[in-house]
Amino acid sequence: QVQLVESGGGVVQAGASLRLSCAASGRTSGPYAMAWFRQAPGKEREFVAAINWSGDTTNYADSVKGRFTVSRANTKTTAYLQMNSLKPDDTAVYYCAASFASIKMVVTDKVVAYWGQGTQVTVSS
C-alpha cells in the first residue's frame, strides 16, 4: 500500500501561482509514476500531469502545457505540481496519484493504483 497526502491548495486570483506537494508513505519502493489529476464541479476527473520514477520523463495535458510543471524529489517519495498563470478554469480538486504503468499510459485514471485525498484549488477572476 502507498499512502498519498497532498498539500498546497488554496484560493488565488487569476494569474497567480501555486505549488502543490504530494508526499508518499508506506510501501514506497518503486518504480512507479506519480501523477496529478483534477476534478471540477460537475465534470469528470481529468489528467493533468505525470512524471516517471527517475524523474526524467513527463506528460502534460494540453490545457496546462507551458503553465504547469511536474517534478519529483530525489527521494522519489515526493512530487510537486508548480502551477503558474492560473486561470478560473483551473479551479478543481487536485488529486495526487501513483501508477505502476508506463509513463506514456499515465493519462487516464484507469491505470492509477493509489489516490490521495485531494486538495482544493480555487482561482477567482
Secondary structure, DSSP 8 states (H G I E B T S, - for coil): -EEEEEE--EEEETT--EEEEEEEEES--S--EEEEEEE-TTS--EEEEEE-TTSS-EEE-TTTTTTEEEEE-TTSSEEEEEE-S--GGG-EEEEEEEE-S-GGGTTSGGG--EE---EEEEEE-
